[in-house]
Amino acid sequence: MTSGTPAASAPSVVPAPAGRISGDVWGNGGSDAYHMQHYRTIDNTMRPYPEIAANWAEAGITADKWVAFYCGTGWRASETWFYAYLMGWSRIAVYDGGWLEWSSNPGENAIEVGEDAVAA
């Protein structure tokens, strides 16, 4: 799973506890729940694909892996999925339920709090 939700924004974005899906990798996003500056330029156009791919590669997010994007409610995950799609990645998905759905059942779904993981 690749998170696009700023950790500090989760409680203010959706009525859900702070945290993230266990084992996810931070895929960047923005400074808060309303911005995507890691994916958009100052004029709100898409950043160049090589820049996005390089940022993902630093986190261990690569086209040869299965990648499921998620965020708080789905819009940021959909945007990041679209970037991967345009780059020709074939093993991608969006977890459209996002953090809101996942965190609603902590007894069944593993949740982590603290430093984000980095993929191997």
N, CA, C and O of each residue as an XYZ file, in Angstrom:
480
protein
N       0.845     -1.171      0.000
C       0.000      0.000      0.000
C       0.887      1.229      0.000
O       1.933      1.254      0.648
N       0.469      2.231     -0.719
C       1.187      3.488     -0.803
C       0.281      4.602     -0.310
O      -0.772      4.866     -0.889
N       0.701      5.248      0.762
C      -0.111      6.299      1.359
C       0.183      7.655      0.743
O       1.337      8.019      0.515
N      -0.868      8.380      0.483
C      -0.754      9.764      0.049
C      -1.369     10.707      1.063
O      -1.582     11.886      0.778
N      -1.652     10.187      2.247
C      -2.270     10.987      3.295
C      -1.203     11.528      4.225
O      -0.467     10.751      4.832
N      -1.101     12.853      4.353
C      -0.176     13.401      5.345
C      -0.584     12.897      6.725
O      -1.731     13.089      7.128
N       0.313     12.265      7.446
C      -0.015     11.651      8.729
C      -0.675     12.616      9.697
O      -1.611     12.247     10.407
N      -0.198     13.832      9.729
C      -0.749     14.800     10.666
C      -2.143     15.263     10.278
O      -2.846     15.848     11.101
N      -2.560     15.012      9.036
C      -3.849     15.523      8.596
C      -4.992     14.546      8.794
O      -6.155     14.950      8.756
N      -4.699     13.287      9.003
C      -5.758     12.286      9.032
C      -6.909     12.619      9.983
O      -8.064     12.522      9.568
N      -6.654     13.007     11.238
C      -7.778     13.266     12.114
C      -8.634     14.460     11.679
O      -9.841     14.463     11.923
N      -8.041     15.467     11.046
C      -8.813     16.640     10.651
C      -9.520     16.451      9.317
O     -10.452     17.191      9.003
N      -9.091     15.474      8.531
C      -9.669     15.255      7.214
C     -10.918     14.393      7.311
O     -11.943     14.709      6.707
N     -10.837     13.348      8.040
C     -11.940     12.407      8.181
C     -12.115     12.090      9.655
O     -11.169     12.205     10.434
N     -13.306     11.696     10.038
C     -13.512     11.345     11.448
C     -12.934      9.968     11.758
O     -13.676      9.014     11.993
N     -11.619      9.872     11.756
C     -10.930      8.609     11.967
C      -9.718      8.856     12.848
O      -9.221      9.980     12.919
N      -9.239      7.822     13.519
C      -8.047      7.993     14.358
C      -6.791      8.251     13.529
O      -6.738      7.903     12.349
N      -5.798      8.851     14.137
C      -4.512      9.048     13.467
C      -3.849      7.693     13.283
O      -4.042      6.789     14.095
N      -3.089      7.554     12.248
C      -2.382      6.307     11.982
C      -2.330      6.036     10.498
O      -2.610      6.913      9.680
N      -1.966      4.805     10.158
C      -1.885      4.396      8.759
C      -2.008      2.877      8.683
O      -1.907      2.184      9.695
N      -2.225      2.377      7.489
C      -2.325      0.942      7.265
C      -0.963      0.318      7.531
O       0.056      0.772      7.012
N      -0.964     -0.712      8.334
C       0.278     -1.380      8.708
C       1.030     -1.861      7.473
O       0.469     -2.533      6.608
N       2.314     -1.503      7.408
C       3.171     -1.938      6.319
C       3.148     -1.049      5.097
O       3.804     -1.350      4.100
N       2.401      0.047      5.159
C       2.365      0.920      3.985
C       3.666      1.683      3.819
O       4.526      1.668      4.699
N       3.799      2.340      2.698
C       4.967      3.157      2.374
C       4.462      4.544      2.025
O       3.517      4.685      1.249
N       5.078      5.560      2.585
C       4.685      6.938      2.308
C       5.082      7.274      0.884
O       6.263      7.243      0.539
N       4.095      7.596      0.057
C       4.339      7.910     -1.345
C       4.329      9.391     -1.637
O       4.243      9.799     -2.795
N       4.415     10.194     -0.605
C       4.362     11.652     -0.716
C       2.952     12.100     -1.078
O       2.102     11.286     -1.439
N       2.727     13.343     -0.983
C       1.422     13.909     -1.282
C       1.526     15.408     -1.234
O       1.832     16.062     -2.230
N       1.272     15.933     -0.081
C       1.334     17.373      0.085
C       1.534     17.727      1.542
O       1.674     16.858      2.402
N       1.544     18.999      1.794
C       1.788     19.492      3.148
C       0.595     19.281      4.064
O       0.737     19.276      5.287
N      -0.575     19.108      3.476
C      -1.778     18.840      4.257
C      -2.786     18.127      3.352
O      -2.462     17.760      2.222
N      -3.990     17.937      3.848
C      -4.990     17.158      3.125
C      -5.568     17.860      1.907
O      -6.358     17.264      1.175
N      -5.199     19.096      1.676
C      -5.786     19.857      0.581
C      -4.790     20.198     -0.522
O      -5.148     20.877     -1.485
N      -3.574     19.748     -0.401
C      -2.538     20.089     -1.379
C      -1.823     18.829     -1.869
O      -1.733     17.832     -1.153
N      -1.324     18.893     -3.089
C      -0.601     17.767     -3.700
C       0.682     18.276     -4.348
O       0.987     17.910     -5.482
N       1.437     19.119     -3.637
C       2.601     19.744     -4.253
C       3.704     18.758     -4.644
O       4.582     19.122     -5.426
N       3.693     17.525     -4.131
C       4.663     16.535     -4.590
C       4.313     16.017     -5.987
O       5.139     15.377     -6.637
N       3.094     16.294     -6.446
C       2.629     15.815     -7.744
C       2.254     16.938     -8.710
O       2.084     16.699     -9.906
N       2.127     18.153     -8.197
C       1.715     19.282     -9.034
C       2.713     20.431     -8.911
O       3.347     20.622     -7.873
N       2.830     21.183     -9.990
C       3.674     22.370     -9.980
C       2.906     23.532     -9.359
O       1.735     23.389     -9.005
N       3.560     24.671     -9.229
C       2.945     25.849     -8.619
C       1.702     26.304     -9.390
O       0.784     26.877     -8.803
N       1.670     26.049    -10.714
C       0.488     26.433    -11.496
C      -0.545     25.304    -11.576
O      -1.461     25.347    -12.398
N      -0.388     24.304    -10.721
C      -1.346     23.206    -10.560
C      -1.360     22.229    -11.739
O      -2.344     21.515    -11.934
N      -0.286     22.189    -12.521
C      -0.152     21.193    -13.580
C       0.688     20.036    -13.058
O       1.344     20.151    -12.023
N       0.662     18.932    -13.774
C       1.382     17.737    -13.340
C       2.891     17.942    -13.371
O       3.427     18.549    -14.298
N       3.560     17.437    -12.362
C       5.020     17.432    -12.380
C       5.483     16.431    -13.440
O       4.732     15.523    -13.798
N       6.689     16.582    -13.939
C       7.204     15.629    -14.938
C       7.261     14.203    -14.374
O       7.615     13.995    -13.214
N       6.905     13.226    -15.222
C       6.902     11.828    -14.791
C       8.220     11.375    -14.177
O       8.208     10.705    -13.145
N       9.370     11.724    -14.786
C      10.633     11.259    -14.193
C      10.825     11.750    -12.750
O      11.408     11.043    -11.929
N      10.348     12.933    -12.449
C      10.465     13.460    -11.082
C       9.613     12.639    -10.114
O      10.068     12.293     -9.024
N       8.390     12.332    -10.508
C       7.509     11.533     -9.659
C       8.074     10.124     -9.494
O       8.118      9.599     -8.381
N       8.502      9.515    -10.588
C       9.068      8.159    -10.529
C      10.310      8.125     -9.647
O      10.517      7.156     -8.917
N      11.139      9.163     -9.702
C      12.346      9.208     -8.866
C      11.974      9.311     -7.387
O      12.596      8.662     -6.546
N      10.977     10.111     -7.068
C      10.515     10.215     -5.674
C       9.985      8.881     -5.181
O      10.271      8.470     -4.056
N       9.213      8.205     -6.021
C       8.695      6.895     -5.631
C       9.821      5.888     -5.474
O       9.820      5.105     -4.524
N      10.779      5.897     -6.389
C      11.885      4.937     -6.326
C      12.674      5.093     -5.035
O      13.118      4.100     -4.457
N      12.856      6.335     -4.574
C      13.547      6.567     -3.298
C      12.831      5.882     -2.141
O      13.466      5.485     -1.164
N      11.510      5.742     -2.247
C      10.728      5.084     -1.202
C      10.536      3.598     -1.474
O       9.886      2.905     -0.691
N      11.095      3.099     -2.576
C      10.955      1.689     -2.909
C       9.682      1.370     -3.670
O       9.305      0.203     -3.782
N       9.020      2.379     -4.191
C       7.787      2.191     -4.962
C       8.191      2.144     -6.436
O       8.582      3.159     -7.014
N       8.093      0.962     -7.035
C       8.547      0.773     -8.405
C       7.519     -0.004     -9.216
O       6.664     -0.691     -8.659
N       7.611      0.112    -10.535
C       6.632     -0.486    -11.445
C       6.616     -2.008    -11.409
O       5.634     -2.613    -11.837
N       7.660     -2.638    -10.917
C       7.695     -4.096    -10.883
C       6.938     -4.683     -9.688
O       6.824     -5.903     -9.571
N       6.423     -3.832     -8.804
C       5.679     -4.284     -7.620
C       4.198     -4.010     -7.810
O       3.802     -3.163     -8.611
N       3.386     -4.743     -7.055
C       1.968     -4.400     -6.960
C       1.875     -3.187     -6.067
O       2.408     -3.189     -4.957
N       1.201     -2.146     -6.537
C       1.081     -0.907     -5.778
C      -0.394     -0.543     -5.668
O      -1.086     -0.401     -6.676
N      -0.865     -0.396     -4.439
C      -2.229      0.068     -4.191
C      -2.127      1.421     -3.495
O      -1.557      1.528     -2.409
N      -2.676      2.437     -4.118
C      -2.636      3.782     -3.562
C      -3.842      3.997     -2.658
O      -4.944      3.541     -2.964
N      -3.631      4.697     -1.541
C      -4.757      5.060     -0.691
C      -4.478      6.394     -0.034
O      -3.337      6.854      0.020
N      -5.529      7.002      0.459
C      -5.426      8.246      1.221
C      -6.584      8.245      2.216
O      -7.089      7.182      2.577
N      -6.996      9.390      2.647
C      -8.085      9.455      3.621
C      -9.420      9.028      3.050
O     -10.116      8.196      3.634
N      -9.779      9.594      1.910
C     -11.093      9.316      1.329
C     -11.054      8.899     -0.127
O     -12.076      8.441     -0.638
N      -9.940      9.029     -0.823
C      -9.806      8.506     -2.169
C      -9.355      9.456     -3.262
O      -8.827      8.997     -4.275
N      -9.539     10.756     -3.105
C      -9.209     11.647     -4.226
C      -7.714     11.738     -4.484
O      -7.301     11.753     -5.643
N      -6.879     11.800     -3.433
C      -5.433     11.860     -3.654
C      -4.918     10.536     -4.209
O      -4.039     10.522     -5.071
N      -5.461      9.427     -3.718
C      -5.063      8.112     -4.223
C      -5.407      7.974     -5.697
O      -4.630      7.409     -6.468
N      -6.557      8.482     -6.091
C      -6.956      8.419     -7.499
C      -6.012      9.225     -8.373
O      -5.664      8.802     -9.476
N      -5.603     10.375     -7.887
C      -4.678     11.199     -8.661
C      -3.322     10.505     -8.806
O      -2.752     10.489     -9.897
N      -2.804      9.934     -7.724
C      -1.507      9.261     -7.820
C      -1.599      8.000     -8.677
O      -0.659      7.679     -9.405
N      -2.720      7.282     -8.600
C      -2.936      6.132     -9.480
C      -2.864      6.584    -10.934
O      -2.260      5.905    -11.764
N      -3.473      7.721    -11.248
C      -3.499      8.225    -12.613
C      -2.081      8.497    -13.120
O      -1.776      8.211    -14.278
N      -1.217      9.044    -12.269
C       0.175      9.264    -12.661
C       0.845      7.937    -13.018
O       1.511      7.827    -14.047
N       0.662      6.931    -12.161
C       1.264      5.626    -12.433
C       0.703      5.034    -13.722
O       1.448      4.445    -14.506
N      -0.574      5.179    -13.946
C      -1.211      4.692    -15.170
C      -0.605      5.370    -16.397
O      -0.281      4.707    -17.382
N      -0.455      6.681    -16.334
C       0.115      7.419    -17.469
C       1.578      7.045    -17.719
O       2.076      7.178    -18.837
N       2.262      6.577    -16.673
C       3.649      6.143    -16.829
C       3.737      4.706    -17.336
O       4.834      4.186    -17.538
N       2.590      4.064    -17.541
C       2.575      2.710    -18.086
C       2.668      1.605    -17.052
O       2.888      0.447    -17.407
N       2.504      1.939    -15.779
C       2.547      0.915    -14.743
C       1.301      0.041    -14.872
O       0.195      0.560    -15.026
N       1.469     -1.266    -14.812
C       0.336     -2.167    -15.018
C      -0.164     -2.826    -13.735
O      -1.262     -3.382    -13.720
N       0.604     -2.775    -12.683
C       0.242     -3.476    -11.450
C      -0.157     -2.454    -10.384
O       0.492     -2.350     -9.343
N      -1.221     -1.706    -10.647
C      -1.638     -0.618     -9.766
C      -3.128     -0.714     -9.452
O      -3.917     -1.253    -10.228
N      -3.481     -0.176     -8.291
C      -4.878     -0.151     -7.863
C      -5.081      1.025     -6.922
O      -4.125      1.626     -6.432
N      -6.343      1.338     -6.681
C      -6.716      2.336     -5.677
C      -7.544      1.630     -4.618
O      -8.522      0.951     -4.931
N      -7.150      1.795     -3.369
C      -8.001      1.322     -2.274
C      -8.963      2.461     -1.998
O      -8.663      3.367     -1.220
N     -10.127      2.410     -2.643
C     -11.040      3.541     -2.610
C     -11.689      3.767     -1.250
O     -12.185      4.862     -0.986
N     -11.697      2.785     -0.403
C     -12.226      2.984      0.949
C     -11.286      3.826      1.795
O     -11.711      4.525      2.715
N     -10.009      3.748      1.469
C      -8.995      4.560      2.135
C      -8.931      4.379      3.641
O      -9.459      3.426      4.213
N      -8.259      5.341      4.250
C      -8.060      5.306      5.693
C      -9.384      5.321      6.438
O      -9.507      4.689      7.488
N     -10.380      6.034      5.914
C     -11.673      6.111      6.574
C     -12.268      4.717      6.755
O     -12.721      4.377      7.848
N     -12.270      3.921      5.714
C     -12.805      2.565      5.800
C     -11.912      1.662      6.649
O     -12.391      0.946      7.528
N     -10.597      1.706      6.373
C      -9.661      0.819      7.068
C      -9.700      1.033      8.584
O      -9.764      0.072      9.351
N      -9.661      2.289      9.004
C      -9.596      2.587     10.439
C     -10.916      2.373     11.159
O     -10.951      2.396     12.389
N     -11.995      2.168     10.430
C     -13.288      1.946     11.071
C     -13.399      0.555     11.675
O     -14.353      0.272     12.399
N     -12.438     -0.319     11.387
C     -12.462     -1.677     11.909
C     -11.076     -2.085     12.414
O     -10.456     -2.986     11.850
N     -10.583     -1.429     13.476
C      -9.220     -1.715     13.944
C      -9.037     -3.132     14.487
O      -7.904     -3.610     14.555
N     -10.092     -3.803     14.868
C      -9.980     -5.180     15.334
C      -9.629     -6.147     14.223
O      -9.028     -7.192     14.472
N      -9.996     -5.811     13.009
C      -9.737     -6.656     11.844
C      -8.565     -6.171     11.004
O      -7.919     -6.970     10.325
N      -8.283     -4.869     11.041
C      -7.286     -4.268     10.167
C      -6.102     -3.725     10.970
O      -6.280     -2.962     11.919
N      -4.904     -4.127     10.579
C      -3.696     -3.690     11.290
C      -3.435     -2.204     11.046
O      -3.482     -1.724      9.913
N      -3.158     -1.488     12.143
C      -2.907     -0.049     12.106
C      -1.569      0.231     12.766
O      -1.235     -0.364     13.791
N      -0.796      1.150     12.167
C       0.472      1.586     12.749
C       0.418      3.077     13.024
O      -0.275      3.831     12.341
N       1.162      3.482     14.033
C       1.332      4.891     14.363
C       2.825      5.103     14.538
O       3.500      4.239     15.100
N       3.361      6.222     14.076
C       4.783      6.501     14.207
C       5.422      6.688     12.851
O       4.751      7.022     11.875
N       6.730      6.469     12.794
C       7.481      6.661     11.547
C       6.967      5.765     10.441
O       6.641      4.600     10.666
N       6.899      6.326      9.233
C       6.479      5.550      8.057
C       7.541      4.540      7.694
O       8.731      4.732      7.942
N       7.072      3.449      7.094
C       7.983      2.411      6.619
C       8.627      2.847      5.307
O       8.098      3.709      4.604
N       9.748      2.260      4.986
C      10.397      2.443      3.686
C      10.491      1.058      3.065
O      10.982      0.117      3.689
N      10.019      0.945      1.845
C       9.994     -0.361      1.174
C      11.399     -0.869      0.934
O      12.339     -0.100      0.731
N      11.516     -2.173      0.963
C      12.805     -2.821      0.684
C      12.957     -3.132     -0.769
O      13.981     -3.678     -1.180
